[in-house]
Amino acid sequence: MISEIIVDVTPKDVTIAVLEDSVLVEFQKEANSVQFAVGNIYVGKVKKLLSGLNAAFIDVGCKKEGFLHYQDLGPNFTTQQNYLKKLLSENKKNFSPLKTSMMPELKKDGKIEDVLAVGETILVQVAKEPISTKGPRLTAELSFAGRNLVLVPFSDKISVSSKIKSNEERARLRQLIQSIRPKNFGVIVRTSAESKRVAELNHELQTLQKRFDDNIVRTPKVKAPAVFFEEHSRLEAFLRDVLNDTFEHIYINDKEFYNKVLDYMSLIAPAQKNIVKLYSGDTPIFDNYAVTRQIKSSLARTVTFKSGAYLIIEHTEAMHVIDVNSGNRSSKIGNEPEEASFNVNTMAAEEIARQLRLRDMGGIIVIDFIDMAESTNRTQLYEHLRTAMSRDRARHNILPLSKFGLMQITRQRVRPIVNIDTSEMCPTCLGTGRAKPSILFTDTLQEKLTVLTKTLNMKRFRLHIHPYVYAFITQGLMSTLLRWKMKYSRSMKVVADQSLGFLEYKFYDAENNEFTVSDKIELQ
């Protein structure tokens, strides 16, 4: 399997597409102004205690207050909170966590009001991003994740990933970390640390400790609610967690972002930094690598797959529902009804596993498969879906088919579902049903070009249009495009953009900023 990452950077957001053997399997979009991402740490204030839920609402600056359950305080919360109180006092501004004494662990069956008080300052980390009407889910058990290790302040435990099967290697890593672990810091050894040398792990451990030290010294100077530590960009966090030998290319269309990722790769995987490549083509990066087409075909309400079968995917507040349909060509995928149903269901299971990753669907998912009479087929389908979801990084649990032919899945939800409307409003009539004649569209473009080049004297810009319109203006030896360049500007570029509607167009300046002609006129 060959994996690739395609990154589209715009002034508003960063979009990440992950391809496996050229098939889109993960899609993440992050606004440049995003806040409260998973991993971010905040200095918050306790706003309300809920005895019935044994939880507290914490003000971290979000519109909706964050939710902190007693079980998410962590066993060493008393030590952490005692340290924070001393740090915030006037005479303890340089109080080192190495000098603090560990206090007894928190009781598992304790009450929130015995530990926290309204108005108290507290350090919390985002465990789940704000979703719908809910604020962020918080934890007070802080952690700083690296490529091979996770540093846990105010702890003394060492945990080794269960995916490292060798007992000798587990013992080696545990002994190694015990010898280099700083006092009052716990460590979680990740799977990627297997066979790593002590020098590499020690360097990473020191880097993570410095990250904590650099932020903790600023805490007395800030007023809650405030940011204590912000995670890396979503791409850097993704690379830290999943980068392996199957990744062959990382294409990025922005030079500044490319340099940041290159520096990060030099830190976490120097041997693989040559896979990061800067894309500088005129065609939009997602169009060039066939991502746009897959987004529009894979993220709609109805998703077709092999042999004419299709899925209908519905999202509600409580759960996601997927209906499997054989379509009108089921005769091609089996001689008998039972065989046809089993074949459609197994193909659907593979597509469903992909859709869960692609849309990042979390919570409860209910799948209505086509009914099958034979219990062996039902068991095989269950095992097939388990195998198909084995590459899914999110924690999940799959239940066998019920007697009604329904399968239930729970999948970890840490951020809002990817929800992209693939339908297009008519760009000419804006849904009114009446539009100017399409044959005059090139005349409209020509009027815009005249204003840009003659009135505003703007020579370097890009015009993005639909591929069909692009094909029309480039046909023939003396094409419309060639005449435009000769008349207006040889420095102008016209780009075929699959993301645009049929009669839609966009202008970009030399700095890649989108603009309209009316905006430019107003600026003069």
NORKA-V774781 format. One record per residue. N is the residue number from 1. RES is the residue in one letter. PHI is phi as a letter, one per 30 degrees, with the letter a starting at -180 (none if undefined). OMEGA is omega in whole degrees, -180 to 180 (none if undefined). Layout:
n->N res->RES phi->PHI omega->OMEGA
n->N res->RES phi->PHI omega->OMEGA
This chain:
n->1 res->M phi->none omega->179
n->2 res->I phi->c omega->-179
n->3 res->S phi->c omega->178
n->4 res->E phi->b omega->175
n->5 res->I phi->b omega->178
n->6 res->I phi->c omega->-175
n->7 res->V phi->b omega->178
n->8 res->D phi->c omega->-177
n->9 res->V phi->c omega->176
n->10 res->T phi->b omega->179
n->11 res->P phi->e omega->-176
n->12 res->K phi->c omega->-174
n->13 res->D phi->a omega->176
n->14 res->V phi->b omega->-179
n->15 res->T phi->c omega->-177
n->16 res->I phi->c omega->176
n->17 res->A phi->c omega->179
n->18 res->V phi->c omega->180
n->19 res->L phi->c omega->172
n->20 res->E phi->c omega->-174
n->21 res->D phi->h omega->177
n->22 res->S phi->i omega->178
n->23 res->V phi->c omega->-179
n->24 res->L phi->d omega->-178
n->25 res->V phi->b omega->177
n->26 res->E phi->b omega->-177
n->27 res->F phi->b omega->-179
n->28 res->Q phi->b omega->180
n->29 res->K phi->b omega->-176
n->30 res->E phi->b omega->177
n->31 res->A phi->d omega->-180
n->32 res->N phi->d omega->-180
n->33 res->S phi->c omega->-175
n->34 res->V phi->d omega->176
n->35 res->Q phi->b omega->175
n->36 res->F phi->i omega->175
n->37 res->A phi->d omega->180
n->38 res->V phi->e omega->-180
n->39 res->G phi->j omega->179
n->40 res->N phi->d omega->-179
n->41 res->I phi->c omega->-177
n->42 res->Y phi->b omega->167
n->43 res->V phi->d omega->-175
n->44 res->G phi->c omega->178
n->45 res->K phi->b omega->179
n->46 res->V phi->d omega->-178
n->47 res->K phi->c omega->-175
n->48 res->K phi->a omega->175
n->49 res->L phi->c omega->-179
n->50 res->L phi->c omega->-176
n->51 res->S phi->d omega->-178
n->52 res->G phi->d omega->179
n->53 res->L phi->c omega->-176
n->54 res->N phi->h omega->-175
n->55 res->A phi->b omega->180
n->56 res->A phi->b omega->171
n->57 res->F phi->c omega->-175
n->58 res->I phi->c omega->176
n->59 res->D phi->d omega->177
n->60 res->V phi->c omega->179
n->61 res->G phi->j omega->179
n->62 res->C phi->d omega->178
n->63 res->K phi->e omega->176
n->64 res->K phi->c omega->-178
n->65 res->E phi->d omega->-180
n->66 res->G phi->d omega->-177
n->67 res->F phi->c omega->-179
n->68 res->L phi->b omega->179
n->69 res->H phi->d omega->180
n->70 res->Y phi->e omega->-178
n->71 res->Q phi->d omega->-180
n->72 res->D phi->c omega->177
n->73 res->L phi->d omega->-179
n->74 res->G phi->j omega->-176
n->75 res->P phi->d omega->-176
n->76 res->N phi->c omega->-178
n->77 res->F phi->d omega->-179
n->78 res->T phi->e omega->178
n->79 res->T phi->d omega->-179
n->80 res->Q phi->d omega->-177
n->81 res->Q phi->d omega->177
n->82 res->N phi->d omega->178
n->83 res->Y phi->d omega->-178
n->84 res->L phi->d omega->180
n->85 res->K phi->d omega->178
n->86 res->K phi->d omega->-180
n->87 res->L phi->d omega->-177
n->88 res->L phi->d omega->177
n->89 res->S phi->d omega->-172
n->90 res->E phi->d omega->-174
n->91 res->N phi->c omega->-177
n->92 res->K phi->b omega->-175
n->93 res->K phi->d omega->179
n->94 res->N phi->c omega->-178
n->95 res->F phi->d omega->-176
n->96 res->S phi->d omega->176
n->97 res->P phi->d omega->179
n->98 res->L phi->d omega->-177
n->99 res->K phi->c omega->-178
n->100 res->T phi->d omega->-180
n->101 res->S phi->c omega->-180
n->102 res->M phi->d omega->-180
n->103 res->M phi->c omega->180
n->104 res->P phi->e omega->-179
n->105 res->E phi->d omega->-179
n->106 res->L phi->d omega->177
n->107 res->K phi->d omega->-179
n->108 res->K phi->d omega->-177
n->109 res->D phi->c omega->-179
n->110 res->G phi->d omega->-179
n->111 res->K phi->c omega->-174
n->112 res->I phi->d omega->-177
n->113 res->E phi->d omega->177
n->114 res->D phi->d omega->-175
n->115 res->V phi->c omega->-176
n->116 res->L phi->c omega->176
n->117 res->A phi->b omega->179
n->118 res->V phi->d omega->-179
n->119 res->G phi->j omega->-178
n->120 res->E phi->d omega->176
n->121 res->T phi->d omega->-175
n->122 res->I phi->b omega->175
n->123 res->L phi->c omega->-179
n->124 res->V phi->b omega->-180
n->125 res->Q phi->b omega->-180
n->126 res->V phi->d omega->177
n->127 res->A phi->c omega->179
n->128 res->K phi->b omega->-177
n->129 res->E phi->d omega->176
n->130 res->P phi->e omega->-179
n->131 res->I phi->b omega->178
n->132 res->S phi->h omega->-177
n->133 res->T phi->c omega->-176
n->134 res->K phi->c omega->175
n->135 res->G phi->d omega->-179
n->136 res->P phi->d omega->172
n->137 res->R phi->d omega->-172
n->138 res->L phi->c omega->170
n->139 res->T phi->b omega->177
n->140 res->A phi->c omega->177
n->141 res->E phi->d omega->-172
n->142 res->L phi->d omega->176
n->143 res->S phi->a omega->178
n->144 res->F phi->b omega->-173
n->145 res->A phi->d omega->173
n->146 res->G phi->c omega->-179
n->147 res->R phi->d omega->-175
n->148 res->N phi->c omega->-174
n->149 res->L phi->b omega->171
n->150 res->V phi->b omega->-178
n->151 res->L phi->c omega->-179
n->152 res->V phi->c omega->180
n->153 res->P phi->d omega->177
n->154 res->F phi->h omega->177
n->155 res->S phi->b omega->177
n->156 res->D phi->b omega->-177
n->157 res->K phi->c omega->175
n->158 res->I phi->c omega->179
n->159 res->S phi->c omega->180
n->160 res->V phi->c omega->-179
n->161 res->S phi->e omega->179
n->162 res->S phi->d omega->179
n->163 res->K phi->d omega->173
n->164 res->I phi->d omega->-170
n->165 res->K phi->d omega->-175
n->166 res->S phi->d omega->179
n->167 res->N phi->d omega->179
n->168 res->E phi->d omega->-180
n->169 res->E phi->d omega->178
n->170 res->R phi->d omega->178
n->171 res->A phi->d omega->179
n->172 res->R phi->d omega->-178
n->173 res->L phi->d omega->180
n->174 res->R phi->d omega->180
n->175 res->Q phi->d omega->-180
n->176 res->L phi->d omega->-179
n->177 res->I phi->d omega->179
n->178 res->Q phi->d omega->-178
n->179 res->S phi->d omega->-177
n->180 res->I phi->c omega->-177
n->181 res->R phi->d omega->176
n->182 res->P phi->d omega->-178
n->183 res->K phi->d omega->179
n->184 res->N phi->i omega->175
n->185 res->F phi->b omega->174
n->186 res->G phi->d omega->-177
n->187 res->V phi->b omega->171
n->188 res->I phi->c omega->-179
n->189 res->V phi->d omega->-177
n->190 res->R phi->d omega->-177
n->191 res->T phi->e omega->-177
n->192 res->S phi->d omega->180
n->193 res->A phi->d omega->-179
n->194 res->E phi->e omega->178
n->195 res->S phi->i omega->180
n->196 res->K phi->d omega->-178
n->197 res->R phi->d omega->-175
n->198 res->V phi->d omega->-178
n->199 res->A phi->d omega->-179
n->200 res->E phi->d omega->180
n->201 res->L phi->d omega->179
n->202 res->N phi->d omega->178
n->203 res->H phi->d omega->180
n->204 res->E phi->d omega->179
n->205 res->L phi->d omega->178
n->206 res->Q phi->d omega->178
n->207 res->T phi->d omega->179
n->208 res->L phi->d omega->178
n->209 res->Q phi->d omega->178
n->210 res->K phi->d omega->177
n->211 res->R phi->d omega->177
n->212 res->F phi->d omega->-177
n->213 res->D phi->d omega->-178
n->214 res->D phi->d omega->-179
n->215 res->N phi->d omega->-176
n->216 res->I phi->d omega->-179
n->217 res->V phi->d omega->-180
n->218 res->R phi->d omega->-173
n->219 res->T phi->e omega->-180
n->220 res->P phi->d omega->-176
n->221 res->K phi->c omega->-177
n->222 res->V phi->c omega->179
n->223 res->K phi->c omega->-178
n->224 res->A phi->d omega->0
n->225 res->P phi->d omega->-180
n->226 res->A phi->a omega->178
n->227 res->V phi->d omega->175
n->228 res->F phi->c omega->-180
n->229 res->F phi->a omega->177
n->230 res->E phi->c omega->179
n->231 res->E phi->d omega->173
n->232 res->H phi->d omega->174
n->233 res->S phi->d omega->-178
n->234 res->R phi->e omega->179
n->235 res->L phi->d omega->-180
n->236 res->E phi->d omega->177
n->237 res->A phi->d omega->179
n->238 res->F phi->d omega->179
n->239 res->L phi->d omega->179
n->240 res->R phi->d omega->-174
n->241 res->D phi->d omega->-169
n->242 res->V phi->b omega->-176
n->243 res->L phi->e omega->176
n->244 res->N phi->b omega->-175
n->245 res->D phi->d omega->-179
n->246 res->T phi->d omega->-180
n->247 res->F phi->d omega->-177
n->248 res->E phi->c omega->-177
n->249 res->H phi->b omega->169
n->250 res->I phi->b omega->-177
n->251 res->Y phi->c omega->-178
n->252 res->I phi->b omega->-175
n->253 res->N phi->c omega->180
n->254 res->D phi->b omega->-173
n->255 res->K phi->d omega->-179
n->256 res->E phi->d omega->179
n->257 res->F phi->d omega->177
n->258 res->Y phi->e omega->-180
n->259 res->N phi->d omega->178
n->260 res->K phi->d omega->-179
n->261 res->V phi->d omega->179
n->262 res->L phi->d omega->178
n->263 res->D phi->d omega->180
n->264 res->Y phi->d omega->178
n->265 res->M phi->d omega->177
n->266 res->S phi->d omega->-179
n->267 res->L phi->d omega->-173
n->268 res->I phi->c omega->-178
n->269 res->A phi->a omega->-177
n->270 res->P phi->e omega->-178
n->271 res->A phi->d omega->-177
n->272 res->Q phi->c omega->-176
n->273 res->K phi->d omega->180
n->274 res->N phi->d omega->178
n->275 res->I phi->d omega->178
n->276 res->V phi->d omega->-175
n->277 res->K phi->b omega->178
n->278 res->L phi->d omega->178
n->279 res->Y phi->c omega->-177
n->280 res->S phi->b omega->180
n->281 res->G phi->d omega->179
n->282 res->D phi->d omega->178
n->283 res->T phi->d omega->177
n->284 res->P phi->e omega->-171
n->285 res->I phi->e omega->180
n->286 res->F phi->d omega->176
n->287 res->D phi->d omega->-177
n->288 res->N phi->d omega->-178
n->289 res->Y phi->c omega->174
n->290 res->A phi->h omega->179
n->291 res->V phi->d omega->-178
n->292 res->T phi->e omega->-180
n->293 res->R phi->d omega->-179
n->294 res->Q phi->d omega->177
n->295 res->I phi->d omega->-177
n->296 res->K phi->d omega->-179
n->297 res->S phi->d omega->-173
n->298 res->S phi->c omega->-174
n->299 res->L phi->c omega->177
n->300 res->A phi->d omega->178
n->301 res->R phi->d omega->178
n->302 res->T phi->c omega->-178
n->303 res->V phi->b omega->179
n->304 res->T phi->c omega->174
n->305 res->F phi->b omega->-168
n->306 res->K phi->d omega->171
n->307 res->S phi->i omega->175
n->308 res->G phi->i omega->178
n->309 res->A phi->d omega->-178
n->310 res->Y phi->a omega->176
n->311 res->L phi->c omega->169
n->312 res->I phi->c omega->-174
n->313 res->I phi->c omega->179
n->314 res->E phi->c omega->180
n->315 res->H phi->c omega->174
n->316 res->T phi->b omega->179
n->317 res->E phi->d omega->-174
n->318 res->A phi->d omega->-174
n->319 res->M phi->a omega->174
n->320 res->H phi->c omega->-178
n->321 res->V phi->b omega->-180
n->322 res->I phi->b omega->179
n->323 res->D phi->c omega->-180
n->324 res->V phi->c omega->-180
n->325 res->N phi->b omega->-177
n->326 res->S phi->d omega->-178
n->327 res->G phi->i omega->-176
n->328 res->N phi->c omega->-179
n->329 res->R phi->b omega->-178
n->330 res->S phi->d omega->-180
n->331 res->S phi->d omega->-178
n->332 res->K phi->d omega->-174
n->333 res->I phi->c omega->175
n->334 res->G phi->l omega->-179
n->335 res->N phi->d omega->-178
n->336 res->E phi->c omega->179
n->337 res->P phi->e omega->180
n->338 res->E phi->d omega->179
n->339 res->E phi->d omega->180
n->340 res->A phi->d omega->180
n->341 res->S phi->d omega->-179
n->342 res->F phi->d omega->-179
n->343 res->N phi->d omega->178
n->344 res->V phi->d omega->-179
n->345 res->N phi->d omega->180
n->346 res->T phi->d omega->176
n->347 res->M phi->d omega->178
n->348 res->A phi->d omega->-180
n->349 res->A phi->e omega->179
n->350 res->E phi->d omega->180
n->351 res->E phi->d omega->179
n->352 res->I phi->d omega->178
n->353 res->A phi->e omega->178
n->354 res->R phi->d omega->-178
n->355 res->Q phi->d omega->179
n->356 res->L phi->d omega->177
n->357 res->R phi->d omega->-175
n->358 res->L phi->d omega->-179
n->359 res->R phi->c omega->-177
n->360 res->D phi->h omega->-179
n->361 res->M phi->d omega->-179
n->362 res->G phi->b omega->-178
n->363 res->G phi->i omega->-178
n->364 res->I phi->c omega->177
n->365 res->I phi->b omega->178
n->366 res->V phi->c omega->-177
n->367 res->I phi->c omega->177
n->368 res->D phi->c omega->178
n->369 res->F phi->d omega->175
n->370 res->I phi->d omega->-175
n->371 res->D phi->d omega->175
n->372 res->M phi->b omega->-176
n->373 res->A phi->d omega->-173
n->374 res->E phi->d omega->-178
n->375 res->S phi->d omega->179
n->376 res->T phi->d omega->178
n->377 res->N phi->d omega->179
n->378 res->R phi->d omega->178
n->379 res->T phi->d omega->180
n->380 res->Q phi->d omega->178
n->381 res->L phi->d omega->178
n->382 res->Y phi->e omega->180
n->383 res->E phi->d omega->-180
n->384 res->H phi->d omega->179
n->385 res->L phi->d omega->177
n->386 res->R phi->e omega->178
n->387 res->T phi->d omega->-179
n->388 res->A phi->d omega->-178
n->389 res->M phi->c omega->-179
n->390 res->S phi->d omega->180
n->391 res->R phi->d omega->-179
n->392 res->D phi->d omega->-178
n->393 res->R phi->d omega->-179
n->394 res->A phi->d omega->177
n->395 res->R phi->d omega->-178
n->396 res->H phi->b omega->179
n->397 res->N phi->b omega->-176
n->398 res->I phi->c omega->177
n->399 res->L phi->c omega->178
n->400 res->P phi->d omega->179
n->401 res->L phi->e omega->176
n->402 res->S phi->d omega->-179
n->403 res->K phi->d omega->177
n->404 res->F phi->c omega->180
n->405 res->G phi->i omega->180
n->406 res->L phi->c omega->175
n->407 res->M phi->c omega->-179
n->408 res->Q phi->c omega->179
n->409 res->I phi->b omega->167
n->410 res->T phi->c omega->-177
n->411 res->R phi->b omega->-178
n->412 res->Q phi->e omega->178
n->413 res->R phi->c omega->-180
n->414 res->V phi->c omega->179
n->415 res->R phi->a omega->-179
n->416 res->P phi->e omega->179
n->417 res->I phi->d omega->174
n->418 res->V phi->d omega->-177
n->419 res->N phi->b omega->-177
n->420 res->I phi->c omega->178
n->421 res->D phi->d omega->-177
n->422 res->T phi->d omega->177
n->423 res->S phi->d omega->-176
n->424 res->E phi->b omega->172
n->425 res->M phi->d omega->179
n->426 res->C phi->e omega->-176
n->427 res->P phi->d omega->-179
n->428 res->T phi->c omega->-179
n->429 res->C phi->c omega->180
n->430 res->L phi->h omega->176
n->431 res->G phi->i omega->-179
n->432 res->T phi->d omega->-179
n->433 res->G phi->j omega->179
n->434 res->R phi->b omega->-176
n->435 res->A phi->b omega->174
n->436 res->K phi->d omega->180
n->437 res->P phi->e omega->-178
n->438 res->S phi->d omega->-179
n->439 res->I phi->d omega->179
n->440 res->L phi->c omega->-176
n->441 res->F phi->d omega->180
n->442 res->T phi->d omega->176
n->443 res->D phi->d omega->177
n->444 res->T phi->d omega->178
n->445 res->L phi->d omega->-179
n->446 res->Q phi->d omega->177
n->447 res->E phi->d omega->178
n->448 res->K phi->d omega->-180
n->449 res->L phi->d omega->179
n->450 res->T phi->d omega->179
n->451 res->V phi->d omega->-178
n->452 res->L phi->d omega->-172
n->453 res->T phi->d omega->-176
n->454 res->K phi->c omega->-177
n->455 res->T phi->d omega->-176
n->456 res->L phi->c omega->178
n->457 res->N phi->h omega->180
n->458 res->M phi->c omega->-173
n->459 res->K phi->c omega->-176
n->460 res->R phi->c omega->179
n->461 res->F phi->a omega->177
n->462 res->R phi->b omega->176
n->463 res->L phi->c omega->178
n->464 res->H phi->c omega->-180
n->465 res->I phi->b omega->179
n->466 res->H phi->d omega->-179
n->467 res->P phi->e omega->179
n->468 res->Y phi->d omega->178
n->469 res->V phi->d omega->178
n->470 res->Y phi->d omega->179
n->471 res->A phi->d omega->-179
n->472 res->F phi->d omega->-175
n->473 res->I phi->d omega->180
n->474 res->T phi->c omega->-178
n->475 res->Q phi->d omega->177
n->476 res->G phi->i omega->-180
n->477 res->L phi->d omega->178
n->478 res->M phi->c omega->-173
n->479 res->S phi->d omega->176
n->480 res->T phi->d omega->180
n->481 res->L phi->d omega->180
n->482 res->L phi->d omega->179
n->483 res->R phi->d omega->178
n->484 res->W phi->d omega->-179
n->485 res->K phi->d omega->179
n->486 res->M phi->d omega->-175
n->487 res->K phi->d omega->-171
n->488 res->Y phi->c omega->-176
n->489 res->S phi->a omega->176
n->490 res->R phi->d omega->-180
n->491 res->S phi->d omega->180
n->492 res->M phi->d omega->177
n->493 res->K phi->b omega->176
n->494 res->V phi->c omega->-172
n->495 res->V phi->b omega->174
n->496 res->A phi->d omega->-174
n->497 res->D phi->b omega->-176
n->498 res->Q phi->d omega->-177
n->499 res->S phi->d omega->-177
n->500 res->L phi->c omega->173
n->501 res->G phi->d omega->-173
n->502 res->F phi->e omega->-179
n->503 res->L phi->c omega->178
n->504 res->E phi->c omega->178
n->505 res->Y phi->b omega->179
n->506 res->K phi->b omega->176
n->507 res->F phi->c omega->176
n->508 res->Y phi->b omega->179
n->509 res->D phi->d omega->-176
n->510 res->A phi->d omega->179
n->511 res->E phi->c omega->177
n->512 res->N phi->i omega->176
n->513 res->N phi->c omega->180
n->514 res->E phi->d omega->177
n->515 res->F phi->b omega->172
n->516 res->T phi->c omega->-178
n->517 res->V phi->d omega->-180
n->518 res->S phi->d omega->177
n->519 res->D phi->d omega->-178
n->520 res->K phi->d omega->180
n->521 res->I phi->d omega->180
n->522 res->E phi->d omega->-179
n->523 res->L phi->d omega->-176
n->524 res->Q phi->d omega->none
